[in-house]
Amino acid sequence: MIEARPYQTKALDKIYSDLQIMQDVLLSGIMGSGKTFMSVRLIQRLKNENPGMNFLILAHKRELISQFKNAFQQFTDIHFRHIGVCCAGLQNKRLDRQITIASIQTFSNMKEQYTTGAGLIIIDECHRIDVTGNTQYKQVIEYLRLQRPNSRILGITATPFRLGLGYCYGNKIKKGAQNLFPVCNHKITYEELRQEGHLVPLKGVVAAHESLEKDLAGVSVNGDYVIDQLGEIVTREIHLNTCIEAIDSYCQGYDCICIVCVNIDHAEKLHSMLHDSTIVHSQLNDLDRQSNMMVWESGQKRIMVSVEILLEGYDLPRLQAIVFCRPTLSAALYLQAVGRVLRTYEGKDHGFLLDLTDNTSRFGTDLDNVKITIPKSVEKTIEKERGMLKICPNCESEVHIALRECSECGFEWPEKECIVAEALPKMKNVEFSAIVPADPVIYAVIDWNIEVHTSKKSGKELGKITYIYQETAYKPGQVFLWLCFPDNYSGFAVQKARKTWETISNDPFPMSVDEFMESNFKNPTNILVDINGRYPEIQEVVAEDAEIEFAMSYDDEIPF
């Protein structure tokens, strides 16, 4: 049998150990890390140790069911008579074998017929699990736990987060929701596999993120963008032509390309404009679908135009380039798509991403730490009715993406250089690699002043302190401290100001901006500035009569 790689052995040992003491265990591994391989090898080990133990694998697509079945044949010596498939899409509904590989949809409808119970349940793409409401997964898990209260669940995923909810483990989740997994027990990263040569480097050419904002501001959001409305945008002639022009400009050196589309109409229109392409989507019959896949995978057609089908669990190592034509708010969808081009293949020295959307700008270029919207800001970054909201970096208020000024604190975003892409949008090369944040920097304060700031939109007043510091020998820098008082604000904004006030003044906390202007302040000598964001942000203020030590450890950048 194929030997496990060192990182896979490490992961298997950790998962095996944790399953002895925990009921619900989570393995996160970047695409291409071999999660299916590790799953079947874990089952083989447990089966050898416990010959009478039953196993259940749940997945949500028939392609994944087939992948697991093939993995048992390739990577274990378990005889096929011990393995059963329960998936209506594969025209097989066996529940009487020691190892059952089932689609969640078919198994949910037949769960009462599964009477043997399972000692270990493996759930593929487990970020899909929702145990908050009366979902299929919750019903199935409760039924299986009634059969065997001590059964173990192993969740595997490349993307341990869910759109609009946060991470799928621990308490990093939207208030009121629940997670099945208490922790992420083991994580296999892209950077780890890339350095060891198991995945290829990723190169990208991406559009400036402003290019679609005006169009997207009119698209409703229901978790992700509403597909019908998004489809109407991307099928406009200007955007279709942009895609064709971009492929001609940037994909000439790639022989195997996949285009990620919004919906079937979008895919069919692009397909009709690309002479060397084929197409796959859910409305094709099985024969056409398989035929189209075969001509592309064999190299007879250079381009596959697809709608989501190839995003999760699909592996074609020779795939060289992904063209992203679907804007999304889902980090999981983004990462799944990018991951399709990371597998190694003879003669392939990198994968290529051509992103014609704002996805890369939204999620970042560190594949091991994509930007996830969770708890405090999860609902603030998605407009409740139409369009999108952005979060003010100073007061954390929600502001419509079309506005330049925060109505709460008056913060102004810089004016955009480009609003609508009237042709091929401005493209830029990006590096996809781990981002090591710079440590906060201590600066000497060379000047400072206080003032009352009035929001032009709401008319609310708040305190503003400007600190001038020596950024370089020749260049001063400035950073603002915003203070919200009870005469205009309440809640978190006032609590934050009250805590900050203790470090900058010995006077009682002001109840109004008038009291703020009349207060006495400590003389600031130094400030600790976080320089990692788009704008510098004050972390700490040190004054002459204050004995304050800089705290050099910080919480995760995501507010929980």
C-alpha positions in Angstrom: 0.0 0.0 0.0 1.0 3.6 -0.4 2.9 5.0 2.5 1.5 7.9 4.4 3.4 11.2 4.1 5.0 12.4 7.4 2.4 15.2 7.9 -0.4 12.6 7.3 1.1 10.3 9.9 1.3 13.2 12.3 -2.3 14.1 11.7 -3.5 10.5 11.9 -1.8 10.0 15.2 -3.2 13.2 16.6 -6.8 12.4 15.5 -6.6 8.8 16.7 -5.4 10.0 20.1 -8.1 12.7 20.4 -10.9 10.2 19.4 -10.0 8.2 22.5 -11.1 11.1 24.8 -13.4 13.3 22.7 -16.7 12.5 20.9 -16.4 15.2 18.3 -13.1 15.7 16.5 -12.3 18.1 13.7 -9.5 17.7 11.1 -8.8 20.8 8.9 -6.6 20.2 5.9 -6.0 22.4 2.8 -7.2 21.0 -0.5 -4.7 18.3 -1.7 -3.6 17.3 1.8 -5.2 13.8 1.4 -8.2 14.0 3.8 -9.9 11.1 2.0 -6.7 9.0 2.2 -6.3 9.7 5.9 -10.0 8.9 6.6 -9.8 5.4 5.0 -6.5 4.7 6.6 -7.9 5.6 10.0 -10.9 3.3 9.4 -8.5 0.5 8.5 -6.5 0.9 11.7 -9.7 1.0 13.9 -11.2 -2.0 12.0 -8.0 -4.0 12.6 -8.1 -3.1 16.3 -11.9 -3.6 16.7 -13.1 -6.2 14.1 -16.7 -5.8 15.1 -16.8 -2.0 14.8 -19.1 -0.4 12.2 -18.3 2.8 10.3 -20.4 5.4 8.5 -19.1 8.0 6.1 -21.4 10.9 5.2 -20.9 13.3 2.2 -23.2 15.6 0.3 -22.4 14.7 -3.4 -22.2 11.5 -5.3 -18.8 12.4 -6.6 -17.5 12.4 -3.0 -19.2 9.0 -2.4 -17.4 7.5 -5.4 -14.1 9.1 -4.3 -14.3 7.4 -0.9 -15.2 4.1 -2.4 -12.2 4.3 -4.8 -9.9 5.3 -1.9 -10.7 2.1 0.0 -9.7 0.1 -3.1 -6.5 2.1 -3.7 -5.2 2.8 -0.2 -6.4 -0.1 2.1 -6.6 -3.9 2.0 -10.3 -3.9 3.1 -12.3 -6.2 0.9 -15.1 -4.7 -1.1 -17.6 -7.1 0.5 -17.3 -5.0 3.7 -18.2 -1.7 2.0 -21.6 -0.6 1.1 -22.9 2.5 -0.8 -26.1 4.3 0.1 -26.7 7.0 -2.5 -29.7 7.4 -4.7 -27.7 9.3 -7.3 -25.5 6.2 -7.7 -28.5 3.9 -7.7 -27.4 2.0 -4.6 -28.9 1.9 -1.2 -27.1 -0.6 0.9 -27.0 -0.2 4.7 -26.0 -3.7 5.8 -22.2 -3.6 5.4 -19.6 -2.9 8.1 -18.5 0.3 6.3 -21.3 2.4 4.8 -20.5 5.4 2.5 -23.7 7.4 2.2 -25.0 10.7 0.9 -26.6 12.7 3.7 -29.7 13.2 1.7 -30.3 9.5 1.0 -29.2 8.4 4.5 -31.5 10.9 6.2 -34.5 9.4 4.4 -33.5 5.8 5.3 -31.8 6.3 8.7 -34.4 4.1 10.5 -33.2 1.2 8.4 -29.6 1.6 9.7 -29.9 -0.5 12.8 -26.3 -1.6 13.3 -25.1 1.7 14.6 -21.7 3.2 13.9 -18.7 3.5 16.3 -17.1 6.1 14.1 -19.0 8.5 11.8 -16.9 10.5 9.4 -18.5 13.6 7.9 -16.9 15.0 4.8 -17.1 18.8 4.1 -18.2 19.1 7.7 -18.4 22.9 7.5 -21.8 22.2 6.1 -23.1 20.8 9.4 -25.7 23.0 11.1 -26.9 21.7 14.5 -28.7 24.9 15.5 -32.0 24.2 13.7 -33.9 21.0 12.8 -31.5 20.2 9.9 -30.8 16.9 8.2 -27.4 16.7 9.9 -28.8 17.3 13.3 -31.6 14.7 12.9 -29.1 12.1 11.6 -26.6 12.8 14.4 -29.2 12.6 17.1 -30.5 9.3 15.7 -27.1 7.8 15.5 -26.3 9.0 19.1 -29.5 7.3 20.3 -28.2 4.1 18.8 -24.7 4.5 20.2 -24.3 7.3 22.8 -20.5 6.9 22.8 -20.1 7.0 19.1 -17.3 9.2 17.7 -17.7 11.8 15.0 -14.7 12.9 12.9 -15.3 16.0 10.7 -13.0 16.7 7.8 -12.9 19.9 5.8 -10.5 22.2 4.0 -12.6 25.3 5.0 -13.6 25.2 8.7 -16.0 28.1 8.5 -19.5 28.8 7.3 -20.9 31.8 5.4 -22.6 34.3 7.7 -21.9 32.2 10.9 -18.2 32.1 11.4 -16.0 29.1 12.2 -17.5 25.6 12.5 -15.8 25.0 15.9 -15.6 26.5 19.3 -17.3 29.8 20.1 -16.1 31.6 17.0 -19.7 31.8 15.8 -22.6 34.1 15.4 -24.5 34.6 18.6 -27.3 32.1 19.1 -25.8 29.5 16.8 -24.1 26.3 17.9 -21.1 24.3 16.8 -20.7 20.5 16.9 -17.0 20.6 17.3 -15.4 22.2 20.4 -12.0 22.8 18.8 -10.0 22.3 15.6 -8.0 19.3 16.7 -5.4 19.4 13.9 -4.8 21.7 10.9 -2.7 21.0 7.8 -1.7 24.2 6.1 -1.1 25.2 2.5 2.3 26.7 3.4 3.4 23.4 5.0 2.5 21.4 1.9 3.9 23.9 -0.5 7.3 24.0 1.2 7.4 20.2 1.2 6.6 20.1 -2.5 3.2 18.4 -2.2 1.3 21.5 -3.6 2.4 24.0 -6.2 2.8 27.7 -5.6 -0.1 29.9 -6.6 0.3 32.9 -8.9 -2.5 35.4 -9.6 -3.7 38.3 -11.6 -6.6 40.0 -10.0 -8.9 42.9 -10.8 -8.9 46.0 -8.7 -11.7 45.4 -6.2 -13.5 48.7 -7.0 -14.4 47.5 -10.5 -17.7 45.7 -9.6 -18.7 47.7 -6.5 -21.3 49.9 -8.1 -23.1 46.9 -9.8 -22.8 44.7 -6.6 -24.2 47.4 -4.4 -27.6 46.7 -6.1 -27.5 42.9 -5.5 -29.5 41.6 -2.5 -27.7 39.4 0.0 -29.1 36.2 1.6 -26.0 34.9 3.2 -24.2 35.1 -0.2 -25.3 37.2 -3.1 -28.7 36.3 -4.5 -27.8 34.2 -7.5 -30.6 35.4 -9.9 -29.7 39.1 -9.3 -26.0 38.4 -9.5 -26.5 36.4 -12.7 -28.3 39.4 -14.3 -25.2 41.5 -13.6 -22.5 39.2 -14.8 -24.3 38.3 -18.1 -24.3 41.8 -19.3 -22.4 42.1 -22.5 -19.6 44.3 -20.9 -18.8 41.6 -18.3 -19.0 38.7 -20.7 -16.6 40.5 -23.1 -14.3 41.3 -20.1 -14.0 37.6 -19.3 -13.1 36.7 -22.9 -10.6 39.5 -23.2 -9.0 38.6 -19.9 -8.6 34.9 -20.9 -7.0 36.0 -24.2 -4.7 38.3 -22.3 -3.6 36.2 -19.4 -4.2 32.5 -20.0 -2.4 32.0 -23.3 0.2 29.7 -21.7 -2.3 27.4 -20.0 -3.7 24.2 -21.6 -6.2 23.3 -18.9 -8.5 26.0 -17.6 -11.7 26.1 -15.5 -14.1 29.0 -15.4 -16.2 29.5 -12.3 -19.6 31.0 -13.3 -22.6 32.3 -11.3 -25.4 30.3 -12.8 -26.3 28.2 -15.9 -27.3 31.1 -18.1 -23.9 32.8 -17.3 -22.0 29.5 -18.1 -23.9 28.9 -21.4 -23.3 32.4 -22.6 -19.6 32.2 -21.9 -19.4 28.8 -23.4 -21.0 30.0 -26.7 -18.3 32.7 -26.9 -15.3 30.4 -26.3 -14.5 28.1 -29.3 -12.2 25.7 -27.4 -14.5 25.0 -24.4 -17.0 22.6 -23.0 -19.5 23.0 -20.2 -20.8 21.2 -17.1 -23.8 22.1 -14.9 -26.6 20.5 -13.0 -29.2 20.5 -15.8 -27.1 18.3 -18.1 -28.1 14.7 -18.3 -25.5 12.1 -17.0 -24.3 11.2 -20.5 -23.6 14.7 -21.6 -22.1 15.6 -18.3 -19.7 12.7 -18.4 -18.9 13.2 -22.0 -18.1 16.9 -21.5 -15.9 16.0 -18.5 -14.0 13.4 -20.5 -13.2 15.6 -23.5 -11.8 18.3 -21.1 -9.9 16.0 -18.8 -8.3 14.2 -21.7 -7.2 17.6 -23.2 -9.5 17.6 -26.3 -11.0 20.8 -25.0 -8.9 23.5 -23.3 -11.5 25.2 -21.2 -14.2 23.9 -18.9 -17.1 26.4 -18.1 -18.7 25.3 -14.8 -21.2 26.2 -12.2 -20.0 25.0 -8.7 -19.9 21.3 -9.6 -16.1 21.2 -9.8 -15.5 23.2 -6.6 -15.7 20.7 -3.8 -13.9 17.4 -3.7 -13.0 17.4 -7.4 -9.4 16.6 -8.3 -7.7 17.0 -11.7 -4.0 17.5 -11.0 -3.3 18.7 -14.6 -5.6 21.7 -14.0 -3.5 24.8 -14.4 -5.7 27.9 -14.2 -8.9 29.0 -12.5 -10.8 31.9 -13.9 -13.1 33.4 -11.2 -16.1 35.2 -12.7 -18.4 34.7 -9.7 -18.3 37.4 -6.9 -19.0 35.7 -3.5 -19.1 36.5 0.1 -18.2 32.9 1.0 -14.6 32.4 2.0 -15.2 28.6 1.7 -16.3 28.9 -2.0 -13.3 31.1 -2.7 -10.8 28.8 -1.1 -12.3 25.6 -2.6 -12.1 27.2 -6.1 -8.5 28.3 -5.6 -7.5 24.9 -4.3 -8.4 23.1 -7.5 -5.2 24.3 -9.2 -2.8 23.6 -6.3 -2.1 19.9 -7.0 1.2 18.8 -8.4 1.5 17.4 -11.9 4.4 16.6 -14.2 5.7 19.8 -15.8 3.4 22.1 -13.7 5.4 24.5 -11.6 2.5 26.7 -10.3 -1.2 27.1 -10.3 -2.8 30.3 -11.8 -5.8 32.4 -10.6 -7.4 34.9 -12.9 -9.8 36.8 -10.6 -12.2 39.2 -12.4 -14.1 39.8 -9.2 -13.4 41.4 -5.8 -12.9 38.0 -4.1 -9.2 38.2 -3.6 -9.4 41.7 -2.3 -12.1 40.5 0.2 -10.4 37.3 1.4 -6.7 38.1 1.1 -3.7 36.2 -0.3 -2.8 34.1 2.7 -4.6 30.9 2.0 -4.0 29.6 5.5 -5.6 32.7 7.1 -8.4 33.9 4.8 -10.4 36.7 6.2 -13.5 35.3 7.9 -16.5 37.4 8.9 -17.7 36.2 12.3 -19.6 37.1 15.5 -19.5 40.8 16.2 -19.2 41.9 12.6 -20.9 39.0 10.8 -24.2 40.8 10.2 -22.6 44.2 9.8 -20.7 43.2 6.7 -23.8 42.0 4.9 -26.6 44.5 4.3 -29.9 43.2 5.5 -32.0 44.1 2.5 -29.9 45.2 -0.5 -26.3 45.8 -1.3 -23.4 45.6 1.2 -22.1 47.3 4.3 -18.6 48.0 5.4 -17.3 48.4 8.9 -15.8 51.7 10.0 -12.2 50.9 11.2 -12.5 53.5 14.0 -15.9 53.0 15.7 -17.0 49.7 14.2 -20.3 51.1 12.9 -21.9 49.8 9.8 -21.8 52.0 6.8 -23.2 51.5 3.3 -20.4 50.7 0.9 -21.4 53.6 -1.4 -20.7 56.2 1.3 -17.3 57.7 1.9 -17.9 59.0 5.5 -18.9 57.1 8.6 -22.0 58.8 10.0 -21.0 57.8 13.6 -17.4 59.0 13.9 -16.8 60.9 10.7 -14.1 58.7 9.4 -13.6 59.2 5.7 -12.5 56.5 3.3 -10.2 57.6 0.4 -11.9 58.4 -2.8 -12.0 55.5 -5.2 -10.0 55.8 -8.4 -12.3 53.6 -10.4 -16.0 52.8 -9.9 -17.2 50.8 -12.9 -15.0 48.8 -15.3 -16.0 50.0 -18.7 -13.6 47.6 -20.3 -11.1 45.0 -19.0 -10.6 46.2 -15.3 -7.2 47.3 -14.1 -5.4 44.0 -13.2 -2.5 43.5 -10.9 -0.1 40.6 -10.1 -0.4 39.3 -6.5 1.7 36.9 -4.4 -0.1 34.2 -2.5 1.9 33.3 0.6 1.7 33.4 4.4 1.5 36.9 5.8 3.6 37.5 8.9 2.1 40.6 10.6 4.5 43.3 11.7 4.8 44.0 15.4 3.2 47.2 16.7 5.6 50.1 16.6 6.4 52.6 19.4 6.6 56.2 18.3 7.4 59.3 20.2 4.6 61.9 20.2 5.9 65.2 18.8 2.6 67.1 18.9 -1.1 66.5 19.7 -4.4 68.3 19.8 -8.0 67.8 20.7 -11.2 68.9 18.9 -14.9 68.2 18.5 -15.8 66.4 15.3 -19.3 66.6 13.9 -20.6 64.0 11.5 -21.8 65.7 8.3 -24.6 63.1 7.9 -25.9 62.5 11.4 -24.9 65.7 13.1 -23.6 63.7 16.1 -20.6 65.1 17.9 -17.6 63.1 19.3 -14.2 63.8 20.6 -11.2 63.5 18.4 -7.5 63.5 19.4 -4.8 63.8 16.8 -1.4 62.5 17.6 1.6 63.6 15.5 4.6 61.2 15.6 7.9 60.9 13.9 7.4 58.1 11.4 10.8 58.5 9.8 13.7 61.0 10.1 12.0 63.1 7.4 8.4 62.3 7.6 5.9 62.8 10.4 2.8 60.6 10.7 -0.5 61.1 12.4 -3.1 58.8 13.9 -6.5 59.6 15.3 -8.2 58.6 18.6 -12.0 58.8 18.5 -14.0 59.1 21.8 -17.8 58.7 21.9 -19.7 60.2 24.9 -23.2 59.5 26.3 -24.6 62.8 25.0 -24.5 61.3 21.5 -23.7 57.6 21.8 -24.3 54.5 23.9 -23.2 50.9 24.2 -19.9 49.6 23.0 -18.6 52.9 21.6 -19.0 54.6 25.0 -17.6 51.6 26.9 -14.5 51.7 24.6 -14.1 55.4 25.2 -14.4 55.0 29.0 -11.7 52.4 29.1 -9.4 54.5 26.9 -10.0 57.6 29.0 -8.3 56.1 32.0 -5.0 56.1 30.1 -5.2 59.7 28.8 -6.7 61.7 31.7 -7.1 61.8 35.5 -10.4 63.7 35.2 -13.7 61.9 35.5 -15.0 60.4 32.3 -16.8 63.2 30.3 -20.6 62.8 29.8 -20.5 65.1 26.8 -18.2 66.6 24.2 -18.4 69.9 26.1 -16.9 68.2 29.2 -14.4 66.5 26.9 -13.1 69.9 25.7 -12.8 71.3 29.3 -10.9 68.3 30.6 -7.3 68.1 31.6 -5.2 65.6 29.8 -2.0 63.7 30.6 0.9 64.7 28.4 1.4 61.9 25.9 5.0 60.9 25.4 4.7 57.7 23.3 2.0 55.8 21.3 2.0 52.2 20.3 0.7 52.0 16.7 -0.5 48.9 14.8 0.7 49.4 11.2 -0.7 46.2 9.7 -4.0 47.6 8.5 -4.8 50.0 5.7 -4.6 52.8 8.2 -2.4 53.0 11.4 -4.3 52.3 14.6 -3.5 53.3 18.1 -3.0 50.3 20.5 -1.8 52.2 23.6 -1.0 55.7 24.8 1.7 56.4 27.4 1.6 59.7 29.3 4.2 61.3 31.5 2.5 60.5 34.8 1.2 57.1 33.8 3.0 53.9 34.6 1.7 51.9 31.7 3.5 48.9 30.2 3.0 48.1 26.5 1.1 44.8 26.2 2.8 43.0 23.3 0.3 40.1 22.9 -2.9 40.7 21.1 -6.1 38.8 20.4 -7.0 37.5 17.0 -7.7 40.3 14.5 -11.3 39.0 14.2 -13.5 40.3 17.0 -15.5 37.6 18.7 
